[in-house]
């Protein structure tokens, strides 16, 4: 059975038809409207278009950033879209005439990597997506761990430092504030302000007007010591957090996705070192491997399409 997968992002809605082997057919992209009703209309239009062109489509999966209820029906809270207790499945299902599953976008991406990407062949895996924030997905014994209310896996909001930096979730000290793309930009800016090894960062900021992830990544790839130090700091923080995640979930593998992951081993090496210092009884117990995600921007669409096919709960 073919399915339609839809991934609603802050700037674009991605969609496509997903086959049973995780292949993506007929991918589509449209800008994300600002109004929630217009988003719903855009999603319905995309599903209708794809299902008409592929009559064997039998189900739809929709991935969205936010908390999704246990029944995979209601978006209880979304930070970047004005959804509060939004009955998204009930609103879309009658309009498209197909069964619909709603899932958190990080969970969908993690499921795709587990089934068809870097995590294939494991049974217990954690995916961390390093973007503006940090998304998480936990796979335990071949199943997506969703928790008692459907909102497990928010690993970016586990506390990393008591009385630490203010987080957008309302708490302080979340790992997201120390190991995300936004944290990388903040740390790079601090190094630029300090001069010394941050001089190339300062020059790039003056030239570009800002220090975005692409600029910092370019300087890392070019071997700039200041950019590499900024990356090392977020990598080390993430590695320490993974030591804590190991104690809680005991995964075989950590899969790292998001834009920063393109740096590959330059990102992973400090993570492994910090992880070794944070795992309880390190050296006297099996540990986890680290890998870079393979499916990149298609993971959310592929993962939620597969979840819709399998009807996994």
DODRENBA-774218 format. One line per field, with one value per residue: residue number from 1; x, y, z negated of N, C-alpha, C, O in turn. Coordinates in steps of 0.2 Angstrom, whole numbers. Each point is the difference from the previous one (the first is absolute). Layout:
# DODRENBA-774218
n <- c(NUM/...)
n_east <- c(X/...)
n_north <- c(Y/...)
n_up <- c(Z/...)
ca_east <- c(X/...)
ca_north <- c(Y/...)
ca_up <- c(Z/...)
c_east <- c(X/...)
c_north <- c(Y/...)
c_up <- c(Z/...)
o_east <- c(X/...)
o_north <- c(Y/...)
o_up <- c(Z/...)
***
This chain:
# DODRENBA-774218
n <- c(1/2/3/4/5/6/7/8/9/10/11/12/13/14/15/16/17/18/19/20/21/22/23/24/25/26/27/28/29/30/31/32/33/34/35/36/37/38/39/40/41/42/43/44/45/46/47/48/49/50/51/52/53/54/55/56/57/58/59/60/61/62/63/64/65/66/67/68/69/70/71/72/73/74/75/76/77/78/79/80/81/82/83/84/85/86/87/88/89/90/91/92/93/94/95/96/97/98/99/100/101/102/103/104/105/106/107/108/109/110/111/112/113/114/115/116/117/118/119/120/121/122/123/124/125/126/127/128/129/130/131/132/133/134/135/136/137/138/139/140/141/142/143/144/145/146/147/148/149/150/151/152/153/154/155/156/157/158/159/160/161/162/163/164/165/166/167/168/169/170/171/172/173/174/175/176/177/178/179/180/181/182/183/184/185/186/187/188/189/190/191/192/193/194/195/196/197/198/199/200/201/202/203/204/205/206/207/208/209/210/211/212/213/214/215/216/217/218/219/220/221/222/223/224/225/226/227/228/229/230/231/232/233/234/235/236/237/238/239/240/241/242/243/244/245/246/247/248/249/250/251/252/253/254/255/256/257/258/259/260/261/262/263/264/265/266/267/268/269/270/271/272/273/274/275/276/277/278/279/280/281/282/283/284/285/286/287/288/289/290/291/292/293/294/295/296/297/298/299/300/301/302/303/304/305/306/307/308/309/310/311/312/313)
n_east <- c(4/-6/9/-8/9/-3/6/-6/3/10/7/2/-6/4/2/-7/3/-7/10/-4/2/-11/-5/9/-10/5/12/-4/0/-2/-2/8/-10/-3/-6/-3/-6/6/3/-7/-2/7/-2/-8/3/5/-6/-5/6/3/-7/0/8/-4/-4/11/-1/7/9/-5/9/-3/8/1/3/4/-7/5/-10/-4/-9/8/-2/3/-3/6/9/-4/10/1/-5/-6/9/-11/7/10/-11/11/2/-2/10/9/0/-5/8/4/-7/6/3/-5/10/-4/7/3/0/0/-10/-5/3/-5/-11/-1/3/-8/-8/1/-1/2/-11/2/-10/-3/4/11/-10/10/-10/9/-9/9/-8/-9/-7/-6/3/-10/8/-10/11/-11/10/7/2/-8/10/-10/3/2/8/7/1/-2/8/-7/4/-5/-9/8/-4/3/-8/5/-11/-4/6/-1/-8/3/8/9/5/4/7/-9/-2/-11/-1/-1/-10/-5/-8/-10/-1/-3/-11/-7/-1/-7/-11/-3/-2/-10/-9/0/-5/9/-1/-2/11/4/0/9/9/1/3/11/6/0/8/6/-5/1/-10/-8/-5/-8/-10/-6/-5/-11/-9/-3/-7/-10/10/0/3/11/6/-1/6/11/0/-1/9/7/-3/3/10/2/-3/7/7/-2/2/11/3/-1/7/9/2/-6/-10/10/-11/9/-9/-5/-5/-3/-10/-4/-2/-10/7/-1/-9/1/7/-3/-6/5/5/-6/-1/9/0/-5/7/-10/7/2/-4/-9/1/-8/7/0/-7/9/-10/6/-5/-8/-7/8/3/6/9/1/5/11/6/-1/7/11/3/1/11/9/-2/9/0)
n_north <- c(-6/4/6/5/3/2/7/-1/5/2/-7/-10/0/-7/-1/-7/-3/-5/-2/-9/4/4/-7/7/-1/2/0/1/8/0/10/1/-5/10/2/1/10/9/2/4/11/6/0/7/11/3/2/10/9/2/4/11/6/1/-3/-2/11/-4/5/4/3/1/4/-2/11/-9/6/-10/2/-2/8/6/5/-1/9/-7/-5/10/-4/-9/-8/7/-7/1/-8/0/3/1/-7/4/6/-6/-4/7/6/-6/1/6/-11/5/1/1/6/-4/11/5/2/10/10/3/4/11/7/3/7/11/3/11/3/3/-5/10/0/2/7/4/4/2/5/-1/3/3/-8/-3/-4/-2/-7/-3/-5/-3/-5/8/4/4/3/-6/-10/4/8/-8/2/-11/-2/3/-6/4/-7/-6/-2/10/8/-5/1/-9/-4/11/-6/-3/-7/7/-8/-6/6/5/-11/0/0/-11/-2/10/-2/-2/-10/-8/1/-6/-11/-4/0/-9/-10/-1/-4/-12/-2/6/-8/8/-1/-11/-4/3/-6/-10/0/1/-10/-8/4/-8/-4/0/-5/6/9/-1/-2/10/6/-3/2/10/-5/4/5/9/0/-1/9/8/-2/4/11/4/1/8/10/3/3/11/8/1/7/11/6/3/9/9/4/5/11/-4/6/4/3/2/6/1/10/1/-4/10/4/-4/-5/7/-4/-7/4/10/-2/-2/9/7/-3/1/10/-2/-5/0/2/12/-5/5/7/-7/1/12/-4/3/5/-1/9/-8/-2/2/6/-8/3/11/5/0/8/11/2/1/11/7/0/4/11/4/-9)
n_up <- c(0/8/-1/-7/6/-11/6/-9/10/-5/5/-5/10/-8/11/-3/10/-8/4/5/10/0/8/4/-3/10/0/-10/7/-11/6/-8/2/3/9/-11/0/-2/-10/-7/0/-6/-11/-4/0/-9/-10/-1/-3/-10/-7/1/-5/-10/10/4/4/-7/3/-10/5/-10/7/-11/4/-6/-6/0/3/-10/0/-5/-10/-11/6/-6/6/2/0/7/-7/6/-3/-1/-4/5/1/-3/-9/-11/-3/-4/-10/-8/-4/-8/-9/-7/0/-9/5/-10/6/-10/1/-10/-5/4/-4/-10/0/3/-8/-6/4/0/-11/-3/0/11/-3/0/-10/-1/1/2/1/5/-3/7/-7/6/3/-9/10/-4/1/-4/2/-2/-1/4/-10/7/-3/-4/-5/-10/2/0/-11/1/-8/-8/8/9/-2/5/-10/4/0/-8/0/6/8/1/-6/11/-3/0/6/-9/7/5/0/-1/-12/0/3/-4/7/-5/-3/8/3/-7/1/8/-2/-5/6/5/-7/-1/10/3/-8/-7/-1/-1/-11/-6/2/-5/-11/-2/1/-8/-7/5/-10/11/0/6/-4/-7/4/4/-8/-2/7/-3/-7/3/-3/5/11/3/-1/8/10/0/2/10/6/-2/4/10/2/-2/7/8/-4/2/9/0/-6/7/8/-5/2/9/1/2/1/6/-6/10/-1/-11/1/4/-10/-1/7/9/6/9/8/4/10/9/5/7/10/6/3/10/7/-2/-9/0/10/-5/8/1/8/-1/7/6/0/10/-4/1/-9/-8/9/3/-6/0/9/0/-6/3/8/-3/-4/9/4/-5/3/4/-7)
ca_east <- c(-4/3/-2/2/3/0/4/-1/6/-2/1/-3/-3/2/-4/1/-2/5/-1/1/7/3/1/-4/-3/-4/0/-2/1/-4/1/-5/-4/0/-6/-1/-5/4/4/-5/-2/6/1/-5/1/6/-2/-5/4/5/-5/-3/5/2/-6/1/1/-5/0/4/4/1/5/-1/4/-4/-2/-6/-3/2/-3/3/-6/0/6/-1/4/6/4/1/-6/-5/-4/0/-5/-3/-2/2/-2/-7/-2/2/-2/-6/1/4/-3/5/2/6/4/4/6/6/5/7/-2/-1/7/4/-3/2/7/0/-3/3/6/6/-2/-3/4/0/-6/-1/4/-2/2/1/0/3/-2/-1/0/2/-5/2/-4/3/-3/2/-2/-3/-6/1/-2/-4/-2/-7/-4/2/4/7/5/2/7/3/-2/2/4/7/4/-4/0/4/-3/-7/-2/-7/-5/-2/4/7/5/-1/6/-1/3/8/2/-4/2/0/5/6/0/1/7/5/0/4/7/1/1/6/6/5/-2/-6/1/-3/-7/-2/1/-6/-6/1/-1/-6/-5/-2/4/-5/3/4/7/4/2/6/7/2/3/6/5/1/0/-5/-6/0/-1/-8/-3/2/-4/-7/1/1/-6/-5/3/-1/-7/-1/2/-6/-5/3/-2/-8/-3/5/-1/6/3/-3/1/0/-2/-1/5/7/2/4/7/2/5/2/-5/0/6/0/-5/2/5/-4/-5/4/1/-7/-3/1/4/3/5/-2/-7/-1/-2/-3/4/-3/0/-4/-7/1/-6/0/-7/-6/-2/-7/-5/1/-2/-7/-3/0/-4/-7/-2/0/-4/4/-2)
ca_north <- c(6/6/5/7/3/7/2/8/4/7/4/-3/-6/-5/-6/-5/-7/-4/-7/-4/-1/6/4/6/1/6/4/6/5/7/4/0/6/2/-2/-7/-3/0/-6/-6/0/-2/-7/-4/1/-5/-7/-2/0/-6/-5/0/-2/-6/-2/-5/3/-2/4/6/2/7/2/7/1/2/-5/-4/-4/-8/-3/3/4/7/4/3/7/1/6/5/1/1/-6/-2/-5/0/-7/0/-6/0/5/-2/-7/0/4/-4/-7/-5/0/4/0/6/-1/5/0/-3/-7/-3/0/-6/-7/-1/-2/-7/-5/0/4/-2/-5/-6/-6/1/-1/5/5/7/5/7/5/6/6/6/-4/-7/-5/-7/-6/-6/-6/-5/-7/0/4/7/2/7/2/-1/5/1/6/-2/1/7/-1/6/4/-3/5/-1/4/3/7/2/5/0/-4/2/-5/3/-2/2/-5/-6/-2/3/7/-1/-5/0/5/7/0/1/7/4/-1/3/7/2/0/6/6/0/1/-6/-5/2/6/-2/0/7/2/-3/3/6/0/-3/4/-5/-6/-5/-7/-2/3/-3/-6/1/1/-6/-4/3/-1/6/-2/3/-3/-7/1/0/-6/-5/1/-3/-8/-3/0/-6/-6/-1/-1/-7/-4/-1/-4/-7/-3/0/-4/-5/-2/-3/4/7/2/7/3/7/4/0/-7/-1/0/-7/-2/6/1/-6/-1/3/-3/-7/1/2/-6/-5/3/1/-6/-4/-6/-1/-5/-7/-1/2/7/1/3/6/1/6/-2/-1/2/7/4/-5/-5/1/-3/-7/-3/0/-4/-7/-1/0/-6/-5/1/-1/4)
ca_up <- c(0/0/-4/1/-6/0/-5/-1/-3/-1/6/6/-1/4/1/5/0/-3/1/-6/-1/-2/5/0/7/1/-5/1/-5/0/-6/-5/-1/-7/-3/-1/4/7/-1/1/7/4/-1/3/7/2/0/5/6/0/0/7/4/-2/-3/-5/-7/-5/-7/0/-6/-1/-5/-2/-6/-6/-4/3/-5/0/5/7/3/-2/-1/-7/-1/5/-2/6/3/-5/-1/-7/0/7/2/7/4/1/5/6/2/5/6/4/1/-2/-7/-1/-7/-2/-4/-1/5/-2/0/6/3/-3/2/6/-1/-3/5/6/1/-4/-6/2/-3/-7/-4/-5/3/-2/5/-2/6/-3/4/-5/-7/0/0/-2/1/-3/2/-5/2/7/0/-2/-7/0/-6/-2/3/7/1/-2/5/0/-3/0/-6/-6/-3/1/-5/-5/0/6/5/1/6/2/-3/-6/-5/0/0/4/4/6/0/0/5/7/5/-3/-5/4/2/-6/-2/5/-1/-6/2/4/-4/-4/4/-1/5/3/5/7/-1/0/7/4/-2/3/7/1/-4/-5/0/1/0/7/0/-5/2/5/-3/-3/5/2/-5/-4/-7/-3/2/-2/-7/-1/1/-5/-6/0/0/-7/-4/3/-2/-7/0/3/-6/-5/4/0/-6/0/5/3/8/3/5/0/6/0/7/0/4/-2/1/6/-2/0/-6/-4/-5/-4/-4/-7/-3/-2/-6/-6/-2/-4/-7/-3/0/-6/1/7/0/-3/3/7/2/6/6/3/8/3/4/7/4/0/0/2/-5/-3/5/1/-7/-2/4/-2/-6/2/4/-5/-6/-6/-6)
c_east <- c(4/-3/2/3/1/4/-1/6/-2/0/-3/-4/3/-4/2/-3/5/-2/2/8/3/2/-5/-2/-3/1/-2/2/-4/2/-5/-3/1/-6/-1/-5/3/5/-4/-2/6/1/-6/1/6/-2/-5/4/4/-5/-3/5/3/-6/1/2/-5/0/5/3/2/5/0/5/-5/-2/-6/-3/1/-4/2/-6/0/7/-1/3/5/3/-1/-7/-6/-5/0/-6/-4/-1/2/-2/-8/-2/2/-3/-6/1/4/-2/5/2/6/3/4/6/5/5/7/-2/0/7/4/-2/3/8/0/-2/4/6/5/-2/-2/4/0/-7/-2/5/-3/3/-1/0/2/-2/0/0/2/-6/2/-5/3/-3/2/-3/-4/-7/2/-3/-3/-2/-7/-5/2/6/7/5/3/7/3/-2/1/5/8/4/-5/1/4/-4/-7/-1/-7/-6/-3/4/7/5/-1/6/-1/4/8/2/-4/4/0/5/7/1/2/7/5/0/4/7/2/1/6/6/4/-2/-6/0/-3/-8/-2/0/-6/-6/0/-2/-7/-6/-3/4/-5/3/4/7/4/2/5/6/3/4/7/5/1/-1/-6/-7/0/-1/-8/-3/1/-4/-7/0/1/-6/-5/3/-1/-7/-1/2/-6/-6/2/-3/-8/-3/5/-1/7/3/-3/1/-1/-2/-1/6/7/3/4/7/3/5/2/-5/1/5/0/-6/2/5/-4/-5/4/1/-7/-4/2/4/3/6/-1/-7/0/-2/-3/5/-4/0/-4/-6/1/-6/-1/-7/-6/-2/-7/-5/0/-3/-8/-4/0/-4/-7/-1/0/-5/3/-2/5)
c_north <- c(6/5/7/2/8/2/8/3/7/4/-4/-6/-5/-6/-5/-7/-4/-7/-4/-1/7/5/6/1/7/5/7/5/7/4/-1/6/2/-2/-7/-3/0/-6/-6/0/-2/-7/-4/0/-5/-7/-2/-1/-7/-6/-1/-3/-7/-4/-6/2/-2/3/6/1/7/1/7/1/2/-7/-3/-4/-7/-3/2/3/7/2/4/7/0/7/5/1/1/-5/-1/-5/-1/-7/-1/-6/1/6/-2/-6/0/3/-4/-7/-6/0/4/-1/6/-2/6/-1/-4/-8/-3/-1/-6/-7/-1/-3/-7/-5/0/4/-3/-5/-6/-6/1/-2/6/6/7/4/7/5/6/5/6/-2/-7/-4/-7/-5/-6/-6/-5/-7/1/4/7/1/6/2/0/5/1/5/-2/2/8/1/7/4/-4/5/-2/4/3/8/3/5/-1/-3/3/-5/3/-2/3/-5/-5/-1/4/7/-1/-4/1/5/7/1/1/7/4/-1/3/8/2/-1/6/7/0/1/-6/-5/1/5/-2/1/7/3/-2/3/7/0/-2/4/-5/-6/-5/-7/-1/4/-3/-7/0/1/-6/-5/2/0/6/-2/2/-4/-8/0/0/-6/-5/1/-2/-8/-3/0/-5/-7/-1/-2/-8/-5/-1/-3/-8/-3/-1/-5/-6/-1/-3/6/7/3/8/3/7/3/-1/-7/-1/1/-6/-1/6/1/-6/-1/3/-3/-6/1/2/-5/-5/3/0/-7/-4/-7/-1/-5/-6/-2/1/7/1/2/7/0/6/-3/0/3/8/3/-4/-4/1/-3/-7/-4/0/-4/-8/-1/-1/-7/-6/1/-1/4/-1)
c_up <- c(0/-5/2/-7/1/-6/0/-4/-1/6/6/-3/5/0/5/-1/-3/2/-5/-1/-2/5/1/7/0/-6/2/-6/1/-6/-6/-1/-8/-4/-1/5/7/0/1/7/5/-1/3/8/2/-1/5/7/1/0/6/5/-1/-4/-5/-7/-4/-7/1/-7/0/-6/-2/-6/-5/-3/3/-5/2/6/7/4/-1/-1/-7/0/6/-1/6/4/-5/-1/-8/0/7/3/7/4/1/5/7/3/5/6/5/2/-1/-7/-1/-7/-1/-4/-1/5/-1/-1/7/4/-3/2/7/0/-3/5/6/1/-5/-6/2/-3/-8/-3/-4/3/-2/6/-4/6/-3/5/-4/-7/1/0/-2/2/-3/2/-5/3/7/0/-2/-7/-1/-7/-2/3/7/2/-2/6/1/-4/0/-6/-7/-3/0/-5/-4/0/6/4/1/6/2/-2/-7/-6/1/1/4/5/7/0/0/6/6/5/-2/-5/4/3/-6/-2/5/0/-6/1/5/-4/-4/4/0/5/3/5/7/-1/0/7/4/-2/3/7/2/-4/-5/0/0/0/6/-1/-5/2/6/-3/-4/5/3/-5/-5/-8/-4/1/-2/-8/-1/1/-6/-6/0/1/-6/-4/2/-2/-7/-1/2/-6/-4/4/0/-6/-1/5/3/7/2/5/-2/8/0/6/-1/4/-2/1/6/-1/-2/-6/-4/-5/-5/-5/-7/-3/-3/-7/-6/-2/-4/-7/-4/-1/-7/1/7/0/-3/2/7/1/6/5/2/7/2/4/7/4/1/0/2/-6/-3/4/0/-6/-1/5/-2/-7/2/3/-6/-6/-7/-6/-6)
o_east <- c(5/-6/5/-3/1/-1/2/0/-5/-3/-2/1/-1/-3/4/-3/6/-5/3/2/7/3/-6/4/-4/-6/0/1/-1/2/-6/3/1/0/1/0/-2/0/2/0/-1/2/2/-1/0/2/1/-2/0/2/-2/-2/3/-1/-5/1/-6/-4/4/-3/2/-2/-1/0/-4/3/-5/4/2/3/-3/-1/-1/4/-4/-3/4/-4/0/0/1/-6/5/-6/-6/4/-5/-2/-2/-5/-3/-1/0/-4/0/2/-1/-1/5/-3/3/-1/0/2/2/5/2/1/4/4/2/1/4/3/2/4/2/5/-2/7/2/-5/-5/6/-6/5/-4/5/-3/3/4/3/4/-4/6/-6/6/-7/6/-6/-5/-3/4/-6/3/-2/-4/-6/-3/2/4/-2/4/1/4/3/-3/4/1/5/-5/5/3/-5/-3/3/-4/-6/-5/0/1/-2/4/3/5/2/3/6/1/5/5/3/4/6/4/4/5/5/3/4/6/5/3/5/-3/-1/-2/-5/-3/-3/-5/-4/-3/-4/-6/-4/-3/-6/-4/4/-3/6/6/5/6/6/5/5/6/5/4/6/5/-5/-2/-4/-5/-3/-2/-4/-4/-2/-2/-4/-2/-1/-3/-4/-2/-2/-4/-2/-1/-3/-5/-2/-2/-4/-3/-1/5/6/-6/5/-5/4/3/5/4/6/4/4/6/-2/2/2/-1/-1/1/0/-2/-1/1/-1/-3/0/0/-5/5/-2/0/4/3/-3/4/-4/-2/5/-5/5/-4/0/5/1/-4/-4/-5/-5/-3/-5/-5/-3/-2/-5/-5/-3/-4/-6/-5/-1/-3/-1/-1)
o_north <- c(1/-1/0/-1/2/-2/3/-1/2/5/3/-3/2/-2/2/-1/0/-2/2/-2/1/5/-1/1/2/2/3/-2/2/-3/-1/5/-4/-1/-4/-6/-5/-3/-5/-6/-4/-3/-5/-5/-3/-4/-5/-4/-4/-5/-6/-4/-4/0/-1/-4/1/-1/0/-1/3/-1/4/-5/5/-5/3/-3/-2/-5/-2/-1/4/-3/5/5/-5/5/6/4/-3/1/-1/2/0/-4/-1/1/-2/-1/2/-1/-3/-1/1/-3/-5/6/-1/-1/2/-4/4/-5/-4/-4/-6/-5/-3/-4/-6/-4/-4/-6/-6/0/-6/-3/-5/0/-5/0/1/-1/1/0/2/-1/4/1/1/3/-1/0/-2/1/-1/0/-1/0/-4/0/1/-1/6/5/-2/-2/4/1/5/1/1/3/1/5/2/3/-6/-2/4/2/5/4/-6/1/2/2/-2/3/4/-6/-5/5/2/3/5/-1/-5/3/3/5/4/3/5/5/3/3/5/5/2/4/6/1/-6/2/-3/3/5/2/2/4/4/2/3/5/3/-1/2/-1/-3/0/-4/-3/-1/-2/-4/-2/-1/-2/-3/2/0/-3/-3/-1/-2/-4/-3/-2/-4/-5/-3/-3/-5/-4/-4/-4/-6/-5/-3/-5/-6/-5/-4/-6/-5/-4/-5/-6/1/-1/1/-1/2/-2/3/-4/-1/-1/-5/-2/-1/2/-1/2/1/-3/-4/0/-2/-4/-2/-1/-2/-4/1/0/-1/-3/-6/1/-5/-4/4/2/-6/3/1/-3/3/-5/4/2/2/-2/2/-3/-5/-3/-3/-5/-5/-2/-3/-6/-3/-3/-4/-5/-2/6/3)
o_up <- c(-4/-2/4/-5/5/-5/4/-6/2/0/5/-5/6/-5/4/-6/3/-2/-5/-6/-1/-1/-2/5/-4/-2/5/-5/6/-5/2/-2/-4/-6/5/2/4/5/4/3/5/5/4/3/5/5/3/4/5/4/2/5/4/-6/-4/-5/1/-4/5/-5/5/-5/5/-5/0/1/1/-4/5/2/5/6/5/-3/1/-3/1/0/-1/5/-5/1/-2/2/0/0/5/6/6/4/5/6/5/5/6/4/3/-3/4/-5/5/-5/5/2/4/2/1/3/3/1/2/4/2/0/3/5/0/-2/-4/1/-3/4/-2/0/-2/2/-3/4/-4/6/-5/-4/5/-5/1/0/0/1/-1/1/0/5/-4/-1/2/0/4/0/3/5/-2/6/4/-5/-5/-1/-5/4/-2/-3/2/0/0/-2/0/6/-4/0/-3/-5/5/-3/0/2/3/6/0/1/5/-2/1/-1/-3/-1/1/-1/-2/0/0/-2/-1/2/-1/-3/-2/6/5/3/3/5/3/2/4/4/2/3/4/2/-5/5/-5/0/-1/2/1/0/0/2/0/-1/2/1/-3/-1/-4/-5/-3/-3/-5/-4/-2/-4/-4/-2/-2/-4/-4/-2/-2/-4/-3/0/-3/-3/0/0/-3/-2/3/2/-3/1/-1/2/-3/6/-5/2/4/0/1/4/0/-6/-6/-5/-6/-6/-5/-7/-6/-4/-6/-6/-5/-4/-6/-4/-2/5/3/-5/1/-3/3/-3/4/-1/-2/3/-4/3/3/6/4/-4/-1/0/-1/-2/0/0/-2/-1/1/0/-4/-1/1/-3/-4/1/-5)
***
